[in-house]
């Protein structure tokens, strides 16, 4: 859990034959808690203890005592947490089971912990001949357009690359040459794949987001262009304007002064995918566009938690040299504000909230941007209430007469709250956050007190049953409960 999103462990429950959990209780709760702390402090058992006293809490249910252990998410610098003093014994939580990582994944996790940026490494035996000169010239032209008096414009290509961080002298090792960032951003596809064997870029426009076998337009490194990140970015940005519900136009430099917040958000999403990707990973970088919206996938897990990303103001970019190269052109220049801009744009359009998550099994990050209106994803009566009483959370569920009394953090009979949730989720998938917003309660209350029980009882079904613990999991009322 610590190596993924954190979680909770409840000691004192018993699983019945039908899979339901009942309170069994712990006879000597003090002894169990003492043994737990002794185990956590033993470095031969676990590499680090992330828990504080506040993370281990005793509860009494039906006169039976249990222990609830909150496992926090380890920070990038703390990962990987490993067992038995053996750094190869690293596990991640996948669904309701644990999966041991292979050495390759562990090494990348260690690299993330050691290096703030992963793209400054000098690549031995790679040089200027591995770069695409047309890409460098196009970058220079965009820099001139964005900043006409920039002093670097007078430099030679070699000197410009040095200042950008694409060419570097490593003072510690004495090595000098092309960096990972330089090759990825300006290189030729064949050279890039020599250094990054699993490197692959993929843009698809599909008629149906869920059908990967059909596409209307596609961009991949097919030998007709350089295949580097910069040229991929230049080819994708003009295409994402098609089928937008909020149209915009791009000038020759891919920018317009009065562009909409939606177009800015989409460009920010593409930039984020490029600069946060782990190019040593096995998963391709993919951008899929359809009438339903966009899905962006980049290799590598999130460096910050979903909560930290949504809050904004913090940045932990995996490829900071790439980030700087794009920022000089005016793209994604405000670190830590990218997702906040995306949220703002989608909320202005009253679209379904953007969802960001990572997948420990596949080792990738997903950003889902649906352009469906909230009125299409929520019951009509509720969506009207959302738009009419946005500043009054207590009235958000007024559109549901039989459940309006449950809105707010006051006490309501469990049956009434459960009925309200089932009514909200009838015929549509909603996240815990969306349910909590509708009923003006906290996400924690909705998840722990109601959704978990409704799922266990078979009254709610999961959108992604194979990955029940993903942050953007959504729930729909099961047919037998409607």
C-alpha positions, 0 to 999 in steps of 0.5 A: 500500500505504501508503494502505491496509494496508501490504504487501510488495514483492519485487524479483527475482522473475519471473512465469511464463506460468501465473502462478507466481513464480520467483526470478530474482535481482538482479545488482547488488543494491546499485545497486537498493537505492541507487536505491530510497532515492534515489527515496524521498527525492525529494519530487518522486517520493513525498510522504513516505518511511515506510521505515526501513533495517529495512524493506529486507532482502536475501535469498539463495535458491538463490544468487540475491539478492532484496530484500524491501521492507516497506511500513508502513501510513501513519498517519492524519496521514501520509495520503495518500501521493501521487506526482509532487508532485501531491496528486491522484495518490493510489493505494490497493491493491485486490486485486492492483492499484492504484486511483487515488482521485477528488478527493472521496475524497482530500479526505476523507482530507486532512480525516481527517489535519487534524482529529482530530474531524470532527463539530464543524464549524459548518453555515452556515444551519442552526439549531434549526428543523432539529432534532427537539424530541422527540429532544432531550426523549428525550435529556434523559429518558435523561440524567436516568435515567442521572445524576439529579443532572446539572447540565445537566438544569436548562438550556434546550434551547439551553444543553444543546445548547451544552454537548453540542457540538451548538451551537458558537461557532467562535472562529477564524472567528467563526461560531456555529450548529448543528454536524455532530454536532448535526444528525446526532444530533438533526436531521430527516432532510430537513435532515440530507440537505441537509448530508450528501447520501449519508446513509442508515441501514439496519437489517435482520433477514434470514432469511439473512445472504447474501440482501439481497433478503429481510428480516423487519424493517427500519428506514430513514428512511421519514418516520415518524420523525426519521431521526437517529442518536439515534432510530436507535440507540433503535430498533435496540438493542431489536431486536438482542436477538431471536434471541440465543443469550444472551437479555437484557432491556432496561428503558425506558432501554435498559439493565439493570444485570445485562445479559450481556457479549454484550448489552453487546458488541452495543450497543458495536458499534452505538455504534462504527459510529455514532461512527466513520462518515464521513458525507460518504462515499457508503456507507450505514450498515447493520446486518444481523441474522440467525440467523447473527449480525450484520454492521455496516458504516459509511462510512469506512476504519479510522483505526487498523490492525486490529492496534491495534484488537485490542490495545485501549487506543487510540482515534481516534474520527472523531466525538468529539462524537457519542461524548461525547453517547452516553457521557453516557448510559452508552454506549461511555464507555470509549474504546479498550475497545470491541472488547476488550469484543466479543472478551471476550463472543464468547470467553466464548461460544466463538463464532467470533472477531469480524472487523473489516476495511475496504475501500479500494474501497468506502470502508467498514468491516465488523464481522462478528459470527458466533454460530456455535460454534467447534465448528461452524466447526472440525473436531470433533476440533480443537474438542475439543482447543481446549476441553480444552487451551486453556492448552497451545498445543502440544497444540492439534492433537492431535485430528488424529493424522496432523498432531499433530507439527507443532504448535509453533514447532519445525521440521517437514517442509513437507509435514507442515505443509501436510497439517495445514493442508489437514486443518484447512481441509477443508470450512470456511473458516478465517483465518490467525489460526485456523490459526496458533492451531490449530498453535501457530505465528505468523500470519506464519509460517503466511501467508508460509511455507505459505498463500501457496504453497498458494493459488498451487498451487490447494490452498487457495481464498479465501473472497473471491477478489475481495479477496485481501488483506483482513485477515479473508480465510479459506481452504478446502481445494480439492476436488481436494486433499481 
